[in-house]
Amino acid sequence: MRDLVWQRFLPQTAPPSFATVEDLLREKLAVLKPQRRVDVPQWAESSRRISLPTFQGMWSNDFAPYMTEPARMVTSRRYGAGVFVGPARTAKSESLILNTIGHGIECKPRDMLVVCQTQGSAKQFSERKLAPMLRANPHLRQASGRGADNIHAKKFVGGMELQIGWPVIGYFSQNEYFTVLLTDRDRMPDDIDGEGDPFMLARKRVTHAGSNGMVISESSPGRPIERDDWKPTTLHEAPPCAGILAEYNLGTRGQFYWECPSCHSRFRPTFDTLHWESRGTHGETAKTVFMACPHGCVIGPDRKRALNLTGTWLHETGAGTQVVEIDHPDVRDTDIVSWWCEGPIAAMQNWDQLVLRYLQAKASFDERNDETALKATITLDQGRAYLPAVRTLGEGLGAETLKALSKRYALGVAPEQTRFLTLQVDVQGNRFVVSVEAWGRDLEHWLIDRFDISEPPEGAPGADIGADGKPRRAIDPPRYAEDWQALRPLLEKSYPVAGSGYEMLPRAMIVDSGGAAGVTANAYSFLRKMRKAGLGHRIYISKGMGGLNRQRAVYTAPEKVLGTKTKRTTDIRIVQVGTDPLKDEVALALTRKEPGPGAYHLPDCLSDAIFEEYCAEVRTDSGWEPRKSGIRNESLDLAVLAKALAIVLKAEKIDWERAPSWAAAVGENSYAVRVVTTASDSAEKTSEPVTPARMRGRRVRSRGI
């Protein structure tokens, strides 16, 4: 009975057989397998399979032949680091990051670190790039067991451990690696938690490996050029930039050369060697693109693949006056090998795409002074360093330049294209500084008046006339709230519109509330009084906010209400003005040579002092700063206020074919005043504004005056 009970608890199947020594060695000690003595591109072509919806098959080095030399140098014992600078769509991350990982798993198992731009991009790299490669290549087997397959840490059968991190000091301290790969370097910070730049920190992590250690850094350039007057001192020197191009300059400075199929001269295929014919649309223009070698030979887009296959990387010699191949004994003496190429060679980007994106970005820049798309296409598509246009203009913005660009028209008269007027007021200790701008379609605008108010209004304390026939005191905006009433008549002053028979009243006034103590309180008081008078919709109070990352103009409650220590509900709303980004736009608008969207025109009758006021500040990498000469800057500040007011009035969003009544053509504009000529030939203005025509679609109520 006891035996029967015991048998109930015995397993009903035979126990597994013992593992043999051979099985254990085959499964657990694959690291004993002799390493394949091949470099990264040889491994990729013989062992890596690509499995994509658009392609199934083995990796081919002929797809992006310019990546063969950089990938070959990953296993170099001569160099301790490799730096590759190139545009998007060159297959640089596939060749230098994924192929290096695959080669390490199968041929050279050792600890490796991949650093991505952010924690999120590290996760995407693990799931969307590395995981598909491992699934398509089952011979790159991962180890089993706890912790062997995490998003940011993976172990492989051969003994290799791979960390996938992001730019925090934790990944650049304590642990040692044989290989560190930095992908998309210029989207990382240049200082990791105050400890230094990622490239130098990565090199510290491989120091223990000696000549077996390698750091690879790849990216398209993303840092701006730091010196506007830079000229190269060697054949391949990159402009002064932080990030990847600074690392490139430390290396051998290789660049890719083609041989012209006609004259057989060697040249670098850069974006500047592309040419096109102007056609009706950007798309039609881009389709005419061709390349010209330095001797003028025409090269069509169909020759790109063949020229890539026969192309050669040439690196600088020690003096930088000659170029040689990487294995030449005279190559530049450094332990960093570096390469830089531009968009025309990119395997996955056509020339017409390059040109189309450039033309579209340039049009956006010309129309709206927006550099965002232009910078992106130059750095990402073309693979070139970017020199911000606004910084160039800030340095070169001079009075003589503005005089040369000024237009012949009289102050006090709005051009016939005018759709609305704005008033801007800068508050000084002893005066109000006022400008008037006329705005047309697409926000082309003209300065039509500029003057100071230096006498207090009638009825203000101390405004009575002295023995000399002048008020006993000057206007004092910080001290006297009553002096602000001098601004009210400005809203009732109309300006003739050239050739129209109409005059136009200002749509709105914006007044700066910064400066001496007392200005802000008096500005708020003035706004409240104008509301009681029914003019609140035409008065805006502003406050300047420094910094390049500020929003251009935001109409909101102030952060702190006067007389309180904490924020509370208030009846006041102000325009928070991002002065630095708006000064960028003003500088670009002032120096636009052709009339059109966004152009800012000055009359040639302005005094030299006012022209100089537009040039009183200089653009730096951190924003706009006063020049050492100490020139007054009221004109520049007033131009910034005008652009901020146009933004909060939502003038940038106007459909000019269906404009609101305050921005309609002068004959239908609710702020236009008809000029009536009497029998005595004297001009008199009617007291009623023009009745606007009814808009199609939704009804718009005219605000009048």
C-alpha positions in Angstrom: 0.0 0.0 0.0 2.8 2.3 0.9 4.4 1.7 -2.5 1.2 2.5 -4.3 0.8 5.8 -2.5 4.4 6.8 -3.2 4.0 6.0 -6.9 1.2 8.6 -7.1 3.7 11.3 -6.5 6.4 10.0 -8.8 6.7 11.7 -12.3 4.9 9.7 -15.0 7.5 10.5 -17.7 11.1 9.6 -17.9 13.6 12.1 -16.4 15.6 14.1 -18.9 19.0 12.8 -19.9 22.1 14.6 -18.7 23.6 17.3 -21.0 26.8 16.4 -22.6 29.9 18.5 -22.4 29.7 19.1 -26.1 26.1 20.4 -25.8 27.1 22.8 -23.0 30.0 24.1 -25.0 27.9 24.6 -28.1 25.1 26.4 -26.2 26.9 28.3 -23.5 30.4 28.9 -24.7 30.0 30.2 -28.2 32.6 32.8 -27.2 35.2 30.1 -27.8 34.3 30.1 -31.5 37.2 31.7 -33.4 36.5 35.2 -34.5 35.9 35.9 -38.1 38.7 38.2 -39.3 36.6 40.5 -41.5 35.9 44.2 -41.2 32.4 45.7 -40.8 31.5 46.2 -44.5 32.8 42.6 -45.4 30.6 41.2 -42.6 27.6 43.2 -43.6 27.8 42.1 -47.3 28.3 38.4 -46.4 26.0 38.1 -43.3 23.4 40.8 -42.9 20.0 40.3 -44.4 17.6 43.2 -44.9 13.9 42.6 -44.4 11.8 45.6 -45.2 8.4 46.0 -46.9 10.2 47.6 -49.9 13.3 45.2 -50.0 14.2 41.7 -49.1 17.8 40.5 -49.5 21.4 40.8 -48.5 23.1 44.0 -47.6 25.1 45.5 -50.5 27.9 47.9 -50.0 27.3 49.2 -53.5 24.0 50.8 -52.3 26.0 53.5 -50.4 29.6 52.9 -51.5 30.8 56.1 -49.8 30.0 54.4 -46.5 32.5 51.5 -47.1 35.6 53.3 -46.0 34.1 54.8 -42.8 32.7 51.4 -41.9 36.0 49.7 -42.6 37.8 52.0 -40.2 35.6 50.9 -37.2 38.0 48.0 -36.6 41.1 50.1 -37.2 44.0 49.8 -34.7 45.5 53.0 -35.9 42.7 55.3 -35.0 40.8 55.5 -31.7 37.8 57.4 -33.0 35.9 58.0 -36.2 33.7 61.0 -37.0 31.2 61.0 -39.9 29.3 64.2 -40.9 26.7 63.8 -43.6 23.1 64.7 -44.5 20.1 62.6 -43.9 19.3 59.6 -46.1 23.0 58.6 -46.5 22.6 55.3 -44.7 25.2 56.4 -42.1 23.3 55.0 -39.1 22.8 51.7 -40.9 26.4 51.4 -41.9 28.2 52.8 -38.8 25.8 51.9 -36.0 23.7 48.8 -36.9 26.4 47.1 -39.0 28.9 47.7 -36.2 26.6 46.1 -33.7 26.0 43.1 -35.9 29.7 42.7 -36.6 30.4 42.9 -32.9 27.9 40.2 -32.0 29.2 37.7 -34.5 32.9 38.6 -35.0 34.2 40.6 -32.1 32.0 40.1 -29.0 32.7 42.8 -26.4 30.9 45.4 -24.3 29.4 48.1 -26.4 27.4 51.3 -25.7 25.1 53.1 -28.1 24.1 56.7 -27.1 21.0 58.2 -28.8 19.8 61.8 -28.6 17.1 61.3 -25.8 15.6 58.5 -23.7 12.7 58.3 -26.1 14.9 58.0 -29.1 16.9 55.3 -27.4 13.7 53.3 -26.9 12.8 53.9 -30.6 16.3 52.8 -31.7 16.0 49.6 -29.7 12.5 48.7 -30.9 12.4 50.1 -34.5 15.9 49.7 -35.7 17.9 47.1 -33.7 15.0 44.6 -33.1 14.1 44.3 -36.8 17.7 43.6 -37.7 17.9 40.9 -35.1 14.7 39.3 -36.3 15.9 39.3 -39.8 19.2 37.8 -38.8 18.6 34.9 -36.4 22.3 34.0 -36.4 22.8 37.1 -34.2 21.4 35.2 -31.3 20.6 36.8 -27.9 21.4 35.0 -24.7 18.5 33.6 -22.6 17.8 34.2 -19.0 16.9 37.1 -16.7 18.0 40.5 -18.0 19.3 39.3 -21.3 16.7 41.1 -23.5 15.6 44.5 -22.1 14.9 47.6 -24.1 18.1 49.4 -23.0 20.3 46.4 -22.2 20.9 43.2 -24.3 23.2 40.2 -23.9 24.2 37.9 -26.8 25.3 34.3 -26.9 28.8 35.1 -27.9 29.4 37.1 -24.8 28.7 40.6 -26.1 26.7 43.0 -23.8 25.1 46.0 -25.5 23.8 49.1 -23.6 21.4 51.5 -25.3 21.5 54.9 -23.5 21.0 58.6 -23.9 23.1 61.6 -22.9 23.3 61.5 -19.1 26.4 61.2 -17.0 25.4 57.7 -15.7 26.2 56.2 -19.1 29.5 58.0 -19.3 31.0 57.1 -15.9 32.2 54.0 -14.1 31.5 51.4 -16.8 34.1 50.6 -19.4 33.4 49.7 -23.0 35.4 48.6 -26.1 33.1 50.5 -28.5 31.0 53.5 -28.0 28.6 54.7 -30.8 27.1 58.2 -30.7 24.2 58.4 -33.2 22.9 61.8 -34.3 25.5 63.6 -32.2 24.3 67.2 -32.9 20.9 66.5 -31.4 22.6 65.9 -28.1 23.7 68.6 -25.6 27.3 69.8 -25.8 27.7 69.5 -22.1 26.6 66.3 -20.3 25.5 67.2 -16.7 28.4 69.7 -16.4 31.0 67.0 -17.0 31.9 67.7 -20.7 30.9 67.0 -24.2 29.7 63.4 -25.2 32.5 62.8 -27.6 35.3 63.4 -25.1 33.4 61.5 -22.4 33.0 58.6 -24.7 36.7 58.5 -25.5 37.4 58.2 -21.7 35.1 55.1 -21.6 37.3 53.2 -24.1 40.7 54.3 -22.8 41.3 50.9 -21.0 41.0 49.0 -24.3 44.1 50.7 -25.8 44.2 50.3 -29.6 41.2 48.0 -29.4 39.0 50.8 -28.2 36.9 52.8 -30.7 34.4 55.7 -30.6 32.2 56.4 -33.6 30.3 59.7 -33.8 27.9 60.3 -36.7 25.4 63.1 -37.4 24.2 65.7 -39.8 25.5 69.2 -38.7 23.2 71.0 -36.3 25.2 73.7 -34.7 25.4 77.3 -36.2 28.6 78.7 -37.6 30.1 80.8 -34.8 32.2 83.3 -36.8 30.6 85.2 -39.6 34.0 86.3 -41.1 35.4 82.7 -41.1 37.6 81.7 -44.1 39.1 78.1 -44.4 42.8 77.9 -43.8 43.1 74.4 -45.3 41.4 72.5 -48.2 38.9 70.6 -46.1 38.6 72.6 -42.9 35.0 72.9 -41.6 33.7 76.3 -40.3 33.9 76.9 -36.5 31.0 75.1 -34.9 30.3 73.2 -31.8 29.3 69.5 -32.0 30.1 67.1 -34.8 32.0 69.6 -37.0 34.3 70.5 -34.2 35.1 66.8 -33.9 35.6 66.5 -37.6 38.2 69.3 -37.6 40.2 67.3 -35.0 40.4 64.4 -37.4 41.9 63.6 -40.9 39.2 65.8 -42.6 38.3 63.5 -45.4 35.9 64.5 -48.2 34.3 62.6 -51.0 35.5 63.2 -54.6 34.0 62.3 -57.9 35.8 62.1 -61.2 34.1 64.0 -64.0 33.2 61.6 -66.7 34.0 64.2 -69.4 37.2 66.0 -68.3 38.3 63.4 -65.7 39.0 66.1 -63.1 38.4 65.4 -59.4 35.9 67.5 -57.6 33.7 67.5 -54.5 29.9 67.0 -55.3 28.5 69.8 -53.1 25.1 71.5 -53.2 26.9 74.5 -54.8 27.7 72.4 -57.8 24.0 71.9 -58.5 22.3 74.2 -61.0 18.8 74.6 -62.3 16.6 76.8 -64.5 13.8 79.0 -63.2 10.4 77.7 -64.3 6.8 78.5 -63.3 6.7 76.4 -60.1 9.2 75.1 -57.6 8.5 71.6 -58.8 9.1 72.4 -62.4 12.3 74.3 -61.6 13.6 71.4 -59.5 13.2 68.9 -62.4 15.7 70.9 -64.4 18.6 70.3 -62.0 22.0 69.2 -63.2 25.6 69.3 -61.8 28.5 71.1 -63.3 32.1 70.1 -62.5 34.7 73.0 -62.0 35.4 73.0 -65.7 31.8 73.4 -66.7 31.0 69.9 -67.8 27.3 69.0 -67.4 26.5 65.9 -65.3 23.0 64.6 -65.2 21.3 62.9 -62.2 21.4 59.6 -64.0 25.2 59.5 -63.5 25.0 59.7 -59.7 25.2 56.0 -58.9 28.1 55.3 -61.2 30.0 58.3 -59.8 29.4 57.1 -56.3 30.8 53.7 -57.1 34.0 55.2 -58.5 34.2 58.0 -55.9 37.1 58.3 -53.4 37.6 59.7 -50.0 40.6 62.0 -49.9 42.0 63.3 -46.6 44.2 66.3 -45.8 48.0 66.0 -45.4 49.7 67.6 -42.4 49.9 71.1 -43.9 46.4 70.8 -45.3 47.5 72.0 -48.8 47.2 68.5 -50.4 44.8 65.6 -50.2 45.6 61.8 -50.1 43.9 58.5 -49.5 43.5 57.3 -45.9 46.3 54.7 -46.1 48.8 57.2 -47.4 51.8 57.8 -45.0 51.4 61.7 -45.4 47.8 61.7 -44.1 47.1 64.2 -41.3 48.7 63.0 -38.1 45.9 62.4 -35.6 44.2 59.6 -33.8 40.8 60.6 -35.2 39.7 59.7 -38.7 36.9 61.9 -40.0 34.7 62.3 -43.1 32.3 64.9 -44.4 30.0 64.8 -47.4 27.0 66.7 -48.7 23.5 65.9 -50.0 24.2 65.3 -53.7 25.8 61.9 -53.0 23.1 60.7 -50.6 21.8 57.3 -51.8 18.2 57.8 -50.7 17.7 61.4 -51.8 17.4 62.7 -55.4 18.8 66.0 -56.6 15.4 67.3 -57.6 14.2 66.6 -54.0 17.2 68.6 -52.7 16.4 71.6 -54.9 12.7 71.5 -54.3 13.0 71.6 -50.6 15.6 74.4 -50.8 13.3 76.5 -53.1 10.3 75.9 -50.8 12.3 76.8 -47.7 13.8 79.9 -49.4 10.3 81.1 -50.4 9.1 80.7 -46.8 12.1 82.7 -45.6 11.5 85.4 -48.2 7.8 85.7 -47.5 7.7 85.4 -43.7 11.4 85.8 -42.5 11.1 82.4 -41.0 14.4 80.6 -41.0 13.2 77.3 -39.6 12.6 75.4 -42.8 15.7 76.9 -44.4 18.0 75.8 -41.6 16.5 72.3 -41.7 17.1 71.8 -45.4 20.6 73.1 -45.3 21.7 71.0 -42.3 19.6 67.8 -42.8 19.2 67.6 -46.6 22.4 69.4 -47.8 24.6 68.3 -44.9 26.1 71.8 -44.5 26.7 74.1 -41.5 24.2 76.9 -41.2 24.9 80.6 -40.7 21.8 82.3 -39.4 20.8 85.1 -41.7 19.5 87.2 -38.8 22.9 87.1 -37.2 24.6 88.2 -40.4 22.1 91.0 -40.7 22.6 92.1 -37.1 26.3 92.4 -37.7 25.9 94.1 -41.1 22.9 96.3 -40.2 24.3 99.8 -40.7 22.9 103.2 -41.3 24.4 103.5 -44.7 22.8 100.2 -45.7 19.4 101.3 -44.6 19.8 104.6 -46.4 20.6 102.8 -49.6 17.5 100.7 -49.2 15.2 103.6 -48.2 12.4 104.7 -50.5 11.4 108.1 -51.9 8.2 109.1 -50.2 7.1 111.8 -47.8 6.4 111.4 -44.1 2.8 112.0 -43.1 1.3 110.2 -46.1 0.3 106.5 -46.2 0.9 104.7 -49.5 -2.0 103.7 -51.7 -1.6 100.0 -50.7 -2.4 100.8 -47.1 -5.0 98.6 -45.3 -4.5 99.7 -41.7 -2.3 102.0 -39.5 -0.7 101.2 -36.1 0.6 103.6 -33.5 3.6 102.7 -31.3 4.8 104.5 -28.2 8.1 104.1 -26.4 8.1 105.7 -22.9 11.2 107.7 -21.9 11.7 109.7 -18.7 11.0 113.1 -20.4 9.1 112.2 -23.5 6.9 109.8 -25.4 8.5 108.6 -28.6 5.9 107.8 -31.3 5.9 106.1 -34.7 3.1 105.4 -37.1 3.3 102.5 -39.6 1.1 101.8 -42.6 0.4 98.1 -43.3 -0.6 96.6 -46.7 -1.3 93.1 -48.0 0.8 90.3 -46.6 2.1 92.8 -44.0 4.3 94.8 -46.2 4.7 98.0 -44.1 6.0 101.6 -44.3 7.1 104.0 -41.6 5.0 107.1 -42.2 5.5 109.2 -39.1 8.0 109.6 -36.3 7.9 112.3 -33.6 8.3 113.0 -29.9 5.8 114.3 -27.4 7.7 116.4 -24.9 5.1 118.8 -23.5 2.5 117.8 -20.9 -1.2 118.0 -22.0 -3.4 120.9 -21.2 -4.8 120.6 -17.6 -1.9 118.5 -16.3 -0.2 119.7 -13.1 2.5 122.2 -14.0 1.4 122.4 -17.6 0.6 126.1 -17.4 2.6 128.4 -19.6 5.5 130.3 -18.1 6.9 133.7 -19.0 8.9 132.2 -21.9 5.7 130.9 -23.5 6.4 127.3 -22.7 5.0 124.9 -20.1 6.8 125.2 -16.8 7.9 121.6 -16.9 8.6 118.9 -19.5 6.3 115.9 -19.8 7.1 113.3 -17.1 5.4 109.9 -17.8 6.8 108.0 -14.8 5.7 110.7 -12.3 2.4 112.1 -13.7 -0.4 109.8 -14.7 -2.1 112.9 -16.1 0.6 113.3 -18.7 -0.6 110.1 -20.4 -3.6 111.9 -21.7 -1.2 113.4 -24.3 -1.6 110.1 -26.1 -5.3 110.1 -26.5 -5.4 112.7 -29.4 -3.2 110.4 -31.4 -6.1 108.0 -32.0 -8.0 110.9 -33.6 -5.2 111.9 -36.0 -5.8 110.6 -39.5 -3.3 110.3 -42.3 -4.0 110.8 -46.0 -3.8 107.7 -48.2 -2.0 108.6 -51.4 -4.2 109.0 -54.5 -7.4 107.8 -52.8 -9.3 110.9 -51.5 -9.4 109.3 -48.1 -7.6 109.6 -44.8 -7.1 106.8 -42.4 -7.2 106.6 -38.6 -5.0 104.3 -36.6 -6.5 100.9 -36.0 -4.7 100.6 -32.6 -2.0 101.9 -30.3 0.6 99.9 -28.4 2.4 101.5 -25.5 5.5 100.1 -23.8 5.1 99.8 -20.0 8.7 99.2 -19.1 11.3 101.6 -17.9 11.5 103.9 -14.9 9.5 103.3 -11.7 6.0 104.5 -12.1 5.7 103.8 -15.8 3.9 100.5 -15.4 1.3 101.8 -12.9 0.6 104.8 -15.0 0.3 102.7 -18.2 -2.3 100.4 -16.5 -4.2 103.5 -15.3 -4.2 105.0 -18.8 -5.6 101.7 -20.2 -8.5 101.7 -17.7 -9.4 105.3 -18.5 -9.4 104.5 -22.2 -11.8 101.6 -21.6 -14.2 103.9 -19.8 -14.0 106.2 -22.8 -14.9 103.3 -25.1 -11.5 103.1 -26.7 -10.2 100.0 -24.9 -10.3 97.9 -28.0 -7.7 100.3 -29.6 -5.2 100.5 -26.7 -2.6 97.8 -25.9 0.0 97.9 -23.2 3.2 95.9 -23.7 6.0 94.4 -21.7 9.3 93.2 -23.3 10.5 89.7 -22.6 14.1 88.9 -23.5 15.4 85.6 -24.8 15.5 83.9 -28.2 13.1 81.2 -27.1 10.3 83.6 -26.2 7.0 83.6 -28.1 6.8 86.6 -30.4 3.7 88.2 -28.9 1.1 86.9 -26.4 -1.9 88.9 -25.3 -2.4 87.8 -21.7 -2.8 88.8 -18.1 0.4 90.1 -16.5 2.4 87.7 -14.4 2.2 90.0 -11.4 -0.4 92.6 -10.6 0.9 95.9 -9.1 0.7 96.0 -5.4 0.5 92.3 -4.8 3.1 89.6 -4.0 1.3 86.8 -5.7 -0.6 86.4 -8.9 -4.4 87.1 -8.7 -7.3 87.8 -11.0 -7.0 91.1 -12.8 -8.9 93.2 -15.4 -5.6 94.0 -17.1 -4.3 92.2 -20.2 -1.0 93.1 -21.7 1.1 92.1 -24.8 4.1 90.1 -23.7 6.6 90.9 -26.5 9.4 88.5 -27.3 11.9 91.2 -28.2 14.7 89.1 -29.5 12.8 87.0 -32.0 10.9 90.0 -33.2 14.2 92.0 -33.6 15.3 89.1 -35.9 12.2 89.6 -38.0 12.6 93.4 -38.1 16.3 93.1 -39.2 15.3 90.8 -42.0 12.4 92.9 -43.1 14.5 96.1 -43.1 17.1 94.6 -45.4 14.8 92.9 -47.9 15.7 94.6 -51.2 12.5 93.9 -53.1 9.0 95.0 -52.1 6.6 92.2 -51.1 5.4 90.2 -48.1 6.9 91.4 -44.8 9.1 94.1 -46.3 9.7 97.1 -44.0 10.2 100.4 -45.9 11.8 103.6 -44.5 11.6 107.0 -46.2 14.8 108.5 -47.4 13.9 111.8 -45.6 14.7 110.4 -42.1 17.5 112.0 -40.2 20.8 110.2 -39.8 20.1 109.8 -36.1 16.9 107.7 -36.7 18.6 105.5 -39.3 21.3 104.9 -36.6 18.7 104.0 -34.0 17.7 101.0 -36.1 21.3 99.8 -35.9 21.9 100.4 -32.2 22.0 96.7 -31.3 23.9 93.7 -32.6 22.7 90.1 -32.9 24.7 87.6 -30.9 24.1 83.8 -30.3 22.3 84.7 -27.1 20.1 87.5 -28.5 20.3 91.2 -29.3 22.7 93.4 -27.3 23.5 97.2 -27.4 26.5 98.2 -29.4 29.4 99.8 -27.4 28.7 103.1 -29.1 25.6 103.6 -26.9 23.4 104.8 -29.7 19.7 105.3 -28.8 17.5 102.4 -29.9 14.0 103.8 -29.9 13.4 103.2 -33.6 14.2 99.5 -33.3 12.0 99.1 -30.2 9.1 100.9 -32.0 9.5 98.6 -35.0 9.3 95.6 -32.6 6.2 97.0 -31.0 4.6 97.5 -34.4 5.2 93.8 -35.3 3.9 92.6 -32.0 0.7 94.7 -32.4 0.1 93.2 -35.9 0.5 89.7 -34.4 -2.1 90.3 -31.6 -4.5 91.9 -34.0 -4.2 88.5 -35.9 -3.1 90.4 -39.0 -0.8 87.5 -40.0 -3.9 85.3 -40.4 -5.9 87.6 -42.6 -7.3 86.3 -45.9 -6.8 89.5 -47.9 -9.5 88.6 -50.3 -12.0 88.5 -47.4 -10.3 90.9 -45.0 -12.1 92.3 -41.9 -13.5 95.8 -42.3 -10.6 97.4 -40.4 -8.1 95.9 -42.9 -10.2 96.3 -46.1 -9.3 98.4 -49.1 -9.4 102.1 -48.2 -12.8 102.7 -49.9 -14.5 100.1 -47.7 -12.3 100.4 -44.5 -14.1 101.2 -41.3 -11.2 103.4 -40.2 -11.1 105.5 -43.4 -12.3 109.1 -43.4 -13.6 110.6 -46.7 -12.1 113.9 -47.6 -14.7 116.4 -49.0 -13.6 119.4 -51.1 -15.7 122.5 -50.5 -16.5 125.3 -53.0 -13.6 127.3 -51.6 -11.3 124.5 -52.6 -10.3 123.8 -49.0 -10.3 120.2 -47.9 -12.5 119.2 -45.0 -12.9 115.8 -43.4 -16.2 114.2 -42.7 -17.0 113.3 -39.2 -18.2 109.8 -40.0 -16.1 106.8 -41.0 -16.8 105.0 -44.3 -19.4 102.3 -44.0 -17.8 99.0 -44.9 -19.2 96.7 -47.5 -20.8 93.5 -46.2 -18.4 90.6 -46.2 -19.3 87.4 -47.9 -19.8 84.3 -45.7 -20.0 85.1 -42.0 -21.0 88.6 -41.0 -18.3 90.9 -39.5 -19.4 93.7 -37.2 -17.5 97.0 -37.9 -16.1 98.6 -34.8 -15.7 102.1 -36.2 -14.2 104.7 -33.9 
